[in-house]
């Protein structure tokens, strides 16, 4: 290729441009707000944040008849080392970080990339001595792939999310996720524990992981509580089995690394206790299934903070846990959709788009022994830059009078 057109000048777009420069390929980077004309180019690389139906440049790209690929696909064409890939609705980040942690504990030079960490294009351009890339993959990144070929890949689960992006609804969303297996050998296609009809080497029962039917590791000694984290751990071990010698995975060193792993921030993270009330940041809980998992991992009554950008999701599963809610404090763009599901099931308070009011209301409602849980079931971008900023603000306000 002689010239590449890159749509989107964010992190992914800049990484694709860097990869072009390293390989002496001409490129032009454009944003919707900057240009009404699609530059010439042999290939179009799209950033995952561009919505196919809402971006004028993306619409022009589709009409042009030129080849369109995601930044991840572009990066993989220059990445000549093994890839281990993870997708699914919930648990991707934990599983990606855990897989990388386990490999590194076995002296493998592994690095996290993709939807977290560095874009794959940046890693491919860097010349680093990374031996294997562990890549978190979103459905957006999978929309435009062709040659993306991980050594092994895992799909953790399917739950309602990002439905506003797919005209075909949940079925199209799932089909997009399944594209991760396009060039993966059948024996290296890993399905999470929530797919009961699938066979797998790693299984789970009563807090214990089993490998090939034999007891492997008691997870109660680590930081991976609940079924959802067992699902993450099982997938990570399965991925490692496709790269490491079996005796390495079965070693005590590997098992100790599994138990030593600590989850990242904003995932059911206790940020403080005040006046007998525990404050828990689960800002990464951006869909109803993730919220249910967070609720099930906590004891007692909850004052739950729900709201943000709903992405067309079905919030009805939240009603299944309404008896656990002392109150639901609602905020953000799609708070009323959540309120309709919870009305007559628990007390609901609408706080508009004032997050300080959200926090002061939650504190007033909570009683000693309760937990104030931020697990919004929604994306954050209506009021915050990202889920991390939302979680940080929650933690800050939790410990002050507001």
VEXVEX-216861 format. One record per residue (C-alpha): x, y, z; residue number from 1; residue in one letter. Coordinates in nm, 3 decimals. Layout:
% VEXVEX-216861
+---------+---------+---------+-----+------+
:      c1 :      c2 :      c3 :  nr : rest :
+---------+---------+---------+-----+------+
:       X :       Y :       Z : NUM :    a :
...
+---------+---------+---------+-----+------+
% end
This chain:
% VEXVEX-216861
+---------+---------+---------+-----+------+
:      c1 :      c2 :      c3 :  nr : rest :
+---------+---------+---------+-----+------+
:   0.000 :   0.000 :   0.000 :   1 :    x :
:   0.118 :   0.352 :  -0.075 :   2 :    x :
:  -0.121 :   0.570 :   0.119 :   3 :    x :
:  -0.360 :   0.514 :   0.410 :   4 :    x :
:  -0.653 :   0.727 :   0.521 :   5 :    x :
:  -0.706 :   0.715 :   0.897 :   6 :    x :
:  -1.047 :   0.814 :   1.034 :   7 :    x :
:  -1.018 :   0.945 :   1.390 :   8 :    x :
:  -0.724 :   1.128 :   1.550 :   9 :    x :
:  -0.755 :   0.974 :   1.896 :  10 :    x :
:  -0.530 :   0.715 :   2.056 :  11 :    x :
:  -0.604 :   0.449 :   1.793 :  12 :    x :
:  -0.567 :   0.688 :   1.501 :  13 :    x :
:  -0.234 :   0.818 :   1.628 :  14 :    x :
:  -0.109 :   0.461 :   1.674 :  15 :    x :
:  -0.207 :   0.371 :   1.317 :  16 :    x :
:  -0.027 :   0.684 :   1.190 :  17 :    x :
:   0.285 :   0.585 :   1.388 :  18 :    x :
:   0.277 :   0.240 :   1.230 :  19 :    x :
:   0.250 :   0.398 :   0.885 :  20 :    x :
:   0.551 :   0.620 :   0.954 :  21 :    x :
:   0.765 :   0.327 :   1.075 :  22 :    x :
:   0.682 :   0.136 :   0.756 :  23 :    x :
:   0.724 :   0.439 :   0.526 :  24 :    x :
:   0.359 :   0.443 :   0.427 :  25 :    x :
:   0.198 :   0.777 :   0.355 :  26 :    x :
:  -0.109 :   0.855 :   0.564 :  27 :    x :
:  -0.367 :   1.125 :   0.620 :  28 :    x :
:  -0.553 :   1.149 :   0.951 :  29 :    x :
:  -0.895 :   1.312 :   0.949 :  30 :    x :
:  -1.176 :   1.378 :   1.199 :  31 :    x :
:  -1.543 :   1.435 :   1.130 :  32 :    x :
:  -1.520 :   1.791 :   1.258 :  33 :    x :
:  -1.215 :   1.876 :   1.047 :  34 :    x :
:  -1.310 :   1.764 :   0.700 :  35 :    x :
:  -1.610 :   1.704 :   0.478 :  36 :    x :
:  -1.396 :   1.532 :   0.216 :  37 :    x :
:  -1.257 :   1.179 :   0.230 :  38 :    x :
:  -0.887 :   1.186 :   0.126 :  39 :    x :
:  -0.756 :   0.946 :  -0.135 :  40 :    x :
:  -0.590 :   0.629 :  -0.011 :  41 :    x :
:  -0.540 :   0.261 :  -0.082 :  42 :    x :
:  -0.680 :   0.162 :   0.257 :  43 :    x :
:  -0.908 :   0.322 :   0.515 :  44 :    x :
:  -0.835 :   0.259 :   0.884 :  45 :    x :
:  -1.120 :   0.342 :   1.124 :  46 :    x :
:  -1.092 :   0.410 :   1.495 :  47 :    x :
:  -1.333 :   0.209 :   1.714 :  48 :    x :
:  -1.499 :   0.520 :   1.857 :  49 :    x :
:  -1.646 :   0.622 :   1.521 :  50 :    x :
:  -2.010 :   0.514 :   1.489 :  51 :    x :
:  -2.077 :   0.370 :   1.141 :  52 :    x :
:  -2.423 :   0.528 :   1.119 :  53 :    x :
:  -2.340 :   0.864 :   1.278 :  54 :    x :
:  -1.999 :   0.957 :   1.140 :  55 :    x :
:  -2.017 :   1.144 :   0.806 :  56 :    x :
:  -1.662 :   1.035 :   0.719 :  57 :    x :
:  -1.744 :   0.673 :   0.797 :  58 :    x :
:  -2.048 :   0.699 :   0.574 :  59 :    x :
:  -1.831 :   0.838 :   0.293 :  60 :    x :
:  -1.582 :   0.558 :   0.348 :  61 :    x :
:  -1.855 :   0.296 :   0.315 :  62 :    x :
:  -1.979 :   0.460 :  -0.006 :  63 :    x :
:  -1.628 :   0.479 :  -0.154 :  64 :    x :
:  -1.596 :   0.106 :  -0.209 :  65 :    x :
:  -1.242 :   0.109 :  -0.068 :  66 :    x :
:  -1.119 :  -0.149 :   0.181 :  67 :    x :
:  -1.198 :  -0.047 :   0.539 :  68 :    x :
:  -1.025 :  -0.207 :   0.838 :  69 :    x :
:  -1.017 :  -0.143 :   1.209 :  70 :    x :
:  -0.701 :  -0.010 :   1.372 :  71 :    x :
:  -0.661 :  -0.352 :   1.537 :  72 :    x :
:  -0.678 :  -0.527 :   1.200 :  73 :    x :
:  -0.424 :  -0.281 :   1.059 :  74 :    x :
:  -0.189 :  -0.347 :   1.349 :  75 :    x :
:  -0.213 :  -0.725 :   1.320 :  76 :    x :
:  -0.092 :  -0.710 :   0.960 :  77 :    x :
:   0.243 :  -0.590 :   1.092 :  78 :    x :
:   0.252 :  -0.791 :   1.417 :  79 :    x :
:   0.433 :  -1.117 :   1.346 :  80 :    x :
:   0.433 :  -1.270 :   1.696 :  81 :    x :
:   0.159 :  -1.464 :   1.880 :  82 :    x :
:  -0.162 :  -1.297 :   1.988 :  83 :    x :
:  -0.395 :  -1.413 :   2.265 :  84 :    x :
:  -0.730 :  -1.236 :   2.237 :  85 :    x :
:  -1.023 :  -1.187 :   2.475 :  86 :    x :
:  -1.370 :  -1.053 :   2.410 :  87 :    x :
:  -1.716 :  -1.078 :   2.567 :  88 :    x :
:  -1.951 :  -0.837 :   2.738 :  89 :    x :
:  -1.812 :  -0.852 :   3.091 :  90 :    x :
:  -1.475 :  -0.945 :   3.238 :  91 :    x :
:  -1.255 :  -0.864 :   2.937 :  92 :    x :
:  -1.020 :  -0.631 :   3.121 :  93 :    x :
:  -0.971 :  -0.855 :   3.424 :  94 :    x :
:  -0.912 :  -1.159 :   3.202 :  95 :    x :
:  -0.668 :  -0.974 :   2.979 :  96 :    x :
:  -0.470 :  -0.840 :   3.273 :  97 :    x :
:  -0.476 :  -1.178 :   3.448 :  98 :    x :
:  -0.357 :  -1.365 :   3.137 :  99 :    x :
:  -0.068 :  -1.123 :   3.096 : 100 :    x :
:   0.015 :  -1.149 :   3.468 : 101 :    x :
:   0.024 :  -1.530 :   3.450 : 102 :    x :
:   0.250 :  -1.529 :   3.145 : 103 :    x :
:   0.485 :  -1.276 :   3.299 : 104 :    x :
:   0.505 :  -1.487 :   3.616 : 105 :    x :
:   0.645 :  -1.762 :   3.392 : 106 :    x :
:   0.914 :  -1.529 :   3.251 : 107 :    x :
:   0.727 :  -1.465 :   2.926 : 108 :    x :
:   0.763 :  -1.111 :   2.788 : 109 :    x :
:   0.391 :  -1.044 :   2.749 : 110 :    x :
:   0.211 :  -0.713 :   2.714 : 111 :    x :
:  -0.150 :  -0.601 :   2.739 : 112 :    x :
:  -0.284 :  -0.413 :   2.438 : 113 :    x :
:  -0.599 :  -0.339 :   2.240 : 114 :    x :
:  -0.904 :  -0.200 :   2.413 : 115 :    x :
:  -0.684 :  -0.141 :   2.720 : 116 :    x :
:  -0.315 :  -0.064 :   2.733 : 117 :    x :
:  -0.155 :   0.023 :   2.399 : 118 :    x :
:  -0.326 :  -0.010 :   2.062 : 119 :    x :
:  -0.191 :  -0.307 :   1.871 : 120 :    x :
:  -0.062 :  -0.070 :   1.600 : 121 :    x :
:   0.153 :   0.108 :   1.858 : 122 :    x :
:   0.296 :  -0.221 :   1.982 : 123 :    x :
:   0.367 :  -0.333 :   1.625 : 124 :    x :
:   0.543 :  -0.004 :   1.553 : 125 :    x :
:   0.753 :   0.002 :   1.869 : 126 :    x :
:   1.006 :  -0.270 :   1.803 : 127 :    x :
:   0.977 :  -0.379 :   2.168 : 128 :    x :
:   1.098 :  -0.729 :   2.257 : 129 :    x :
:   0.748 :  -0.842 :   2.354 : 130 :    x :
:   0.704 :  -1.216 :   2.290 : 131 :    x :
:   0.325 :  -1.236 :   2.299 : 132 :    x :
:   0.054 :  -0.972 :   2.292 : 133 :    x :
:  -0.254 :  -1.021 :   2.510 : 134 :    x :
:  -0.527 :  -0.817 :   2.349 : 135 :    x :
:  -0.862 :  -0.706 :   2.486 : 136 :    x :
:  -1.101 :  -0.686 :   2.192 : 137 :    x :
:  -1.427 :  -0.492 :   2.174 : 138 :    x :
:  -1.708 :  -0.557 :   1.930 : 139 :    x :
:  -1.627 :  -0.221 :   1.769 : 140 :    x :
:  -1.275 :  -0.342 :   1.686 : 141 :    x :
:  -1.411 :  -0.666 :   1.540 : 142 :    x :
:  -1.651 :  -0.497 :   1.299 : 143 :    x :
:  -1.385 :  -0.448 :   1.032 : 144 :    x :
:  -1.142 :  -0.739 :   1.051 : 145 :    x :
:  -1.017 :  -0.964 :   0.774 : 146 :    x :
:  -0.679 :  -1.120 :   0.860 : 147 :    x :
:  -0.689 :  -1.091 :   1.241 : 148 :    x :
:  -0.563 :  -1.431 :   1.354 : 149 :    x :
:  -0.490 :  -1.488 :   1.724 : 150 :    x :
:  -0.312 :  -1.806 :   1.831 : 151 :    x :
:  -0.602 :  -1.854 :   2.074 : 152 :    x :
:  -0.906 :  -1.649 :   2.166 : 153 :    x :
:  -1.176 :  -1.647 :   2.428 : 154 :    x :
:  -1.533 :  -1.522 :   2.443 : 155 :    x :
:  -1.632 :  -1.483 :   2.807 : 156 :    x :
:  -2.006 :  -1.419 :   2.785 : 157 :    x :
:  -2.283 :  -1.242 :   2.594 : 158 :    x :
:  -2.506 :  -0.987 :   2.770 : 159 :    x :
:  -2.709 :  -0.689 :   2.656 : 160 :    x :
:  -2.472 :  -0.402 :   2.568 : 161 :    x :
:  -2.408 :  -0.153 :   2.285 : 162 :    x :
:  -2.742 :  -0.243 :   2.127 : 163 :    x :
:  -2.777 :   0.113 :   1.997 : 164 :    x :
:  -2.489 :   0.046 :   1.754 : 165 :    x :
:  -2.632 :  -0.264 :   1.586 : 166 :    x :
:  -2.941 :  -0.251 :   1.367 : 167 :    x :
:  -2.977 :  -0.626 :   1.410 : 168 :    x :
:  -2.990 :  -0.588 :   1.787 : 169 :    x :
:  -2.849 :  -0.845 :   2.027 : 170 :    x :
:  -2.808 :  -1.114 :   1.759 : 171 :    x :
:  -2.587 :  -0.888 :   1.548 : 172 :    x :
:  -2.388 :  -0.784 :   1.854 : 173 :    x :
:  -2.317 :  -1.150 :   1.938 : 174 :    x :
:  -2.231 :  -1.233 :   1.577 : 175 :    x :
:  -1.981 :  -0.947 :   1.574 : 176 :    x :
:  -1.815 :  -1.083 :   1.888 : 177 :    x :
:  -1.796 :  -1.432 :   1.731 : 178 :    x :
:  -1.580 :  -1.290 :   1.451 : 179 :    x :
:  -1.286 :  -1.315 :   1.689 : 180 :    x :
:  -1.274 :  -1.689 :   1.601 : 181 :    x :
:  -1.263 :  -1.638 :   1.222 : 182 :    x :
:  -0.899 :  -1.745 :   1.187 : 183 :    x :
:  -0.856 :  -1.938 :   1.513 : 184 :    x :
:  -0.820 :  -2.317 :   1.508 : 185 :    x :
:  -1.126 :  -2.488 :   1.661 : 186 :    x :
:  -0.924 :  -2.636 :   1.950 : 187 :    x :
:  -0.808 :  -2.286 :   2.045 : 188 :    x :
:  -1.155 :  -2.131 :   2.054 : 189 :    x :
:  -1.240 :  -2.083 :   2.421 : 190 :    x :
:  -1.590 :  -2.015 :   2.550 : 191 :    x :
:  -1.653 :  -1.887 :   2.900 : 192 :    x :
:  -1.821 :  -2.085 :   3.174 : 193 :    x :
:  -2.151 :  -1.909 :   3.101 : 194 :    x :
:  -2.179 :  -2.118 :   2.781 : 195 :    x :
:  -2.281 :  -2.449 :   2.944 : 196 :    x :
:  -2.305 :  -2.637 :   2.616 : 197 :    x :
:  -1.936 :  -2.589 :   2.535 : 198 :    x :
:  -1.661 :  -2.833 :   2.630 : 199 :    x :
:  -1.350 :  -2.697 :   2.799 : 200 :    x :
:  -1.041 :  -2.812 :   2.984 : 201 :    x :
:  -1.088 :  -2.577 :   3.281 : 202 :    x :
:  -1.411 :  -2.606 :   3.480 : 203 :    x :
:  -1.537 :  -2.461 :   3.806 : 204 :    x :
:  -1.733 :  -2.586 :   4.104 : 205 :    x :
:  -1.782 :  -2.449 :   4.455 : 206 :    x :
:  -1.491 :  -2.206 :   4.446 : 207 :    x :
:  -1.244 :  -2.446 :   4.286 : 208 :    x :
:  -1.100 :  -2.459 :   3.935 : 209 :    x :
:  -1.048 :  -2.804 :   3.783 : 210 :    x :
:  -0.807 :  -2.879 :   3.499 : 211 :    x :
:  -0.885 :  -3.186 :   3.288 : 212 :    x :
:  -1.114 :  -3.305 :   3.566 : 213 :    x :
:  -0.856 :  -3.277 :   3.844 : 214 :    x :
:  -0.851 :  -3.016 :   4.120 : 215 :    x :
:  -0.632 :  -2.730 :   4.007 : 216 :    x :
:  -0.674 :  -2.423 :   4.230 : 217 :    x :
:  -0.895 :  -2.307 :   4.517 : 218 :    x :
:  -0.980 :  -1.947 :   4.425 : 219 :    x :
:  -1.092 :  -1.858 :   4.777 : 220 :    x :
:  -0.732 :  -1.772 :   4.862 : 221 :    x :
:  -0.709 :  -1.495 :   4.602 : 222 :    x :
:  -0.879 :  -1.181 :   4.473 : 223 :    x :
:  -1.121 :  -1.342 :   4.226 : 224 :    x :
:  -1.450 :  -1.385 :   4.415 : 225 :    x :
:  -1.774 :  -1.504 :   4.261 : 226 :    x :
:  -1.872 :  -1.694 :   3.949 : 227 :    x :
:  -1.792 :  -1.405 :   3.714 : 228 :    x :
:  -1.431 :  -1.392 :   3.834 : 229 :    x :
:  -1.404 :  -1.771 :   3.816 : 230 :    x :
:  -1.510 :  -1.736 :   3.453 : 231 :    x :
:  -1.233 :  -1.482 :   3.401 : 232 :    x :
:  -0.976 :  -1.707 :   3.570 : 233 :    x :
:  -1.083 :  -2.016 :   3.375 : 234 :    x :
:  -1.048 :  -1.835 :   3.044 : 235 :    x :
:  -0.707 :  -1.696 :   3.139 : 236 :    x :
:  -0.580 :  -2.043 :   3.232 : 237 :    x :
:  -0.720 :  -2.187 :   2.908 : 238 :    x :
:  -0.538 :  -1.921 :   2.706 : 239 :    x :
:  -0.212 :  -1.990 :   2.889 : 240 :    x :
:  -0.252 :  -2.362 :   2.811 : 241 :    x :
:  -0.240 :  -2.273 :   2.441 : 242 :    x :
:   0.094 :  -2.094 :   2.479 : 243 :    x :
:   0.281 :  -2.246 :   2.773 : 244 :    x :
:   0.395 :  -2.608 :   2.826 : 245 :    x :
:   0.132 :  -2.803 :   3.026 : 246 :    x :
:   0.378 :  -2.868 :   3.309 : 247 :    x :
:   0.432 :  -2.493 :   3.350 : 248 :    x :
:   0.060 :  -2.428 :   3.387 : 249 :    x :
:   0.031 :  -2.709 :   3.642 : 250 :    x :
:   0.324 :  -2.578 :   3.846 : 251 :    x :
:   0.286 :  -2.434 :   4.194 : 252 :    x :
:   0.448 :  -2.113 :   4.070 : 253 :    x :
:   0.168 :  -2.065 :   3.816 : 254 :    x :
:  -0.103 :  -2.137 :   4.074 : 255 :    x :
:   0.055 :  -1.894 :   4.319 : 256 :    x :
:   0.056 :  -1.625 :   4.049 : 257 :    x :
:  -0.315 :  -1.688 :   3.997 : 258 :    x :
:  -0.385 :  -1.632 :   4.366 : 259 :    x :
:  -0.150 :  -1.334 :   4.390 : 260 :    x :
:  -0.326 :  -1.144 :   4.110 : 261 :    x :
:  -0.511 :  -0.828 :   4.213 : 262 :    x :
:  -0.790 :  -0.679 :   4.008 : 263 :    x :
:  -0.759 :  -0.325 :   3.873 : 264 :    x :
:  -0.941 :  -0.023 :   4.007 : 265 :    x :
:  -1.313 :   0.054 :   3.967 : 266 :    x :
:  -1.413 :  -0.314 :   3.986 : 267 :    x :
:  -1.609 :  -0.366 :   4.311 : 268 :    x :
:  -1.339 :  -0.163 :   4.487 : 269 :    x :
:  -1.396 :  -0.056 :   4.847 : 270 :    x :
:  -1.292 :   0.309 :   4.856 : 271 :    x :
:  -1.377 :   0.383 :   5.220 : 272 :    x :
:  -1.604 :   0.347 :   5.519 : 273 :    x :
:  -1.776 :   0.646 :   5.675 : 274 :    x :
:  -2.032 :   0.654 :   5.957 : 275 :    x :
:  -2.066 :   0.278 :   5.934 : 276 :    x :
:  -2.142 :   0.288 :   5.561 : 277 :    x :
:  -1.913 :   0.117 :   5.310 : 278 :    x :
:  -1.857 :   0.287 :   4.973 : 279 :    x :
:  -1.784 :   0.057 :   4.678 : 280 :    x :
:  -1.670 :   0.178 :   4.335 : 281 :    x :
:  -1.781 :  -0.050 :   4.052 : 282 :    x :
:  -1.776 :   0.220 :   3.787 : 283 :    x :
:  -1.671 :  -0.042 :   3.531 : 284 :    x :
:  -2.013 :  -0.206 :   3.575 : 285 :    x :
:  -2.152 :  -0.057 :   3.254 : 286 :    x :
:  -2.432 :  -0.304 :   3.179 : 287 :    x :
:  -2.698 :  -0.483 :   3.387 : 288 :    x :
:  -2.520 :  -0.820 :   3.395 : 289 :    x :
:  -2.209 :  -0.659 :   3.544 : 290 :    x :
:  -2.425 :  -0.486 :   3.805 : 291 :    x :
:  -2.588 :  -0.814 :   3.909 : 292 :    x :
:  -2.245 :  -0.971 :   3.952 : 293 :    x :
:  -2.135 :  -0.681 :   4.173 : 294 :    x :
:  -2.452 :  -0.701 :   4.385 : 295 :    x :
:  -2.413 :  -1.075 :   4.434 : 296 :    x :
:  -2.059 :  -1.027 :   4.564 : 297 :    x :
:  -2.166 :  -0.787 :   4.841 : 298 :    x :
:  -2.357 :  -0.848 :   5.166 : 299 :    x :
:  -2.648 :  -0.660 :   5.317 : 300 :    x :
:  -2.862 :  -0.372 :   5.196 : 301 :    x :
:  -2.746 :  -0.142 :   4.920 : 302 :    x :
:  -2.800 :   0.216 :   4.818 : 303 :    x :
:  -2.719 :   0.178 :   4.450 : 304 :    x :
:  -2.619 :   0.454 :   4.207 : 305 :    x :
:  -2.749 :   0.386 :   3.856 : 306 :    x :
:  -2.742 :   0.589 :   3.535 : 307 :    x :
:  -2.554 :   0.737 :   3.242 : 308 :    x :
:  -2.566 :   0.645 :   2.873 : 309 :    x :
:  -2.776 :   0.332 :   2.835 : 310 :    x :
:  -2.670 :   0.229 :   2.482 : 311 :    x :
:  -3.015 :   0.086 :   2.413 : 312 :    x :
:  -2.974 :  -0.189 :   2.673 : 313 :    x :
:  -3.244 :  -0.389 :   2.845 : 314 :    x :
:  -3.243 :  -0.283 :   3.211 : 315 :    x :
:  -3.513 :  -0.526 :   3.324 : 316 :    x :
:  -3.266 :  -0.769 :   3.490 : 317 :    x :
:  -3.200 :  -0.503 :   3.755 : 318 :    x :
:  -3.547 :  -0.564 :   3.894 : 319 :    x :
:  -3.435 :  -0.916 :   3.993 : 320 :    x :
:  -3.228 :  -0.768 :   4.278 : 321 :    x :
:  -3.457 :  -0.480 :   4.378 : 322 :    x :
:  -3.521 :  -0.634 :   4.721 : 323 :    x :
:  -3.151 :  -0.570 :   4.796 : 324 :    x :
:  -3.189 :  -0.196 :   4.736 : 325 :    x :
:  -3.266 :   0.030 :   5.028 : 326 :    x :
:  -3.291 :   0.286 :   4.751 : 327 :    x :
:  -3.179 :   0.346 :   4.392 : 328 :    x :
:  -3.030 :   0.688 :   4.323 : 329 :    x :
:  -3.073 :   0.766 :   3.953 : 330 :    x :
:  -2.881 :   1.013 :   3.741 : 331 :    x :
:  -2.764 :   1.086 :   3.388 : 332 :    x :
:  -2.906 :   1.072 :   3.038 : 333 :    x :
:  -3.098 :   0.743 :   3.060 : 334 :    x :
:  -3.194 :   0.742 :   3.429 : 335 :    x :
:  -3.566 :   0.743 :   3.348 : 336 :    x :
:  -3.538 :   0.415 :   3.155 : 337 :    x :
:  -3.389 :   0.254 :   3.465 : 338 :    x :
:  -3.652 :   0.418 :   3.683 : 339 :    x :
:  -3.931 :   0.257 :   3.480 : 340 :    x :
:  -3.785 :  -0.087 :   3.553 : 341 :    x :
:  -3.747 :  -0.025 :   3.927 : 342 :    x :
:  -4.061 :   0.176 :   4.001 : 343 :    x :
:  -4.285 :   0.008 :   4.259 : 344 :    x :
:  -4.001 :  -0.232 :   4.340 : 345 :    x :
:  -3.779 :  -0.007 :   4.552 : 346 :    x :
:  -3.754 :   0.362 :   4.646 : 347 :    x :
:  -3.605 :   0.563 :   4.358 : 348 :    x :
:  -3.463 :   0.916 :   4.371 : 349 :    x :
:  -3.400 :   1.115 :   4.051 : 350 :    x :
:  -3.096 :   1.343 :   4.088 : 351 :    x :
:  -3.076 :   1.466 :   3.730 : 352 :    x :
:  -2.719 :   1.527 :   3.617 : 353 :    x :
:  -2.582 :   1.656 :   3.947 : 354 :    x :
:  -2.335 :   1.398 :   4.077 : 355 :    x :
:  -2.271 :   1.588 :   4.400 : 356 :    x :
:  -2.645 :   1.566 :   4.466 : 357 :    x :
:  -2.629 :   1.193 :   4.385 : 358 :    x :
:  -2.367 :   1.143 :   4.654 : 359 :    x :
:  -2.530 :   1.358 :   4.921 : 360 :    x :
:  -2.860 :   1.180 :   4.857 : 361 :    x :
:  -2.699 :   0.836 :   4.883 : 362 :    x :
:  -2.533 :   0.929 :   5.212 : 363 :    x :
:  -2.861 :   1.055 :   5.355 : 364 :    x :
:  -3.040 :   0.733 :   5.259 : 365 :    x :
:  -2.776 :   0.484 :   5.374 : 366 :    x :
:  -2.791 :   0.338 :   5.725 : 367 :    x :
:  -2.500 :   0.197 :   5.928 : 368 :    x :
:  -2.408 :  -0.144 :   5.788 : 369 :    x :
:  -2.528 :  -0.055 :   5.436 : 370 :    x :
:  -2.316 :  -0.030 :   5.123 : 371 :    x :
:  -2.333 :   0.262 :   4.883 : 372 :    x :
:  -2.258 :   0.098 :   4.549 : 373 :    x :
:  -2.166 :   0.282 :   4.230 : 374 :    x :
:  -2.246 :   0.023 :   3.964 : 375 :    x :
:  -2.417 :   0.234 :   3.701 : 376 :    x :
:  -2.528 :  -0.019 :   3.434 : 377 :    x :
:  -2.443 :   0.254 :   3.182 : 378 :    x :
:  -2.154 :   0.421 :   3.005 : 379 :    x :
:  -2.018 :   0.740 :   3.155 : 380 :    x :
:  -1.969 :   0.980 :   2.867 : 381 :    x :
:  -2.282 :   1.188 :   2.925 : 382 :    x :
:  -2.128 :   1.335 :   3.241 : 383 :    x :
:  -1.768 :   1.213 :   3.259 : 384 :    x :
:  -1.468 :   1.156 :   3.035 : 385 :    x :
:  -1.469 :   0.785 :   3.109 : 386 :    x :
:  -1.559 :   0.527 :   3.374 : 387 :    x :
:  -1.234 :   0.594 :   3.562 : 388 :    x :
:  -1.313 :   0.962 :   3.608 : 389 :    x :
:  -1.660 :   0.868 :   3.729 : 390 :    x :
:  -1.515 :   0.624 :   3.981 : 391 :    x :
:  -1.256 :   0.874 :   4.101 : 392 :    x :
:  -1.523 :   1.136 :   4.160 : 393 :    x :
:  -1.731 :   0.884 :   4.352 : 394 :    x :
:  -1.432 :   0.801 :   4.573 : 395 :    x :
:  -1.354 :   1.168 :   4.631 : 396 :    x :
:  -1.708 :   1.262 :   4.728 : 397 :    x :
:  -1.753 :   0.952 :   4.942 : 398 :    x :
:  -1.510 :   1.079 :   5.202 : 399 :    x :
:  -1.616 :   1.444 :   5.221 : 400 :    x :
:  -1.932 :   1.631 :   5.317 : 401 :    x :
:  -2.128 :   1.705 :   5.002 : 402 :    x :
+---------+---------+---------+-----+------+
% end
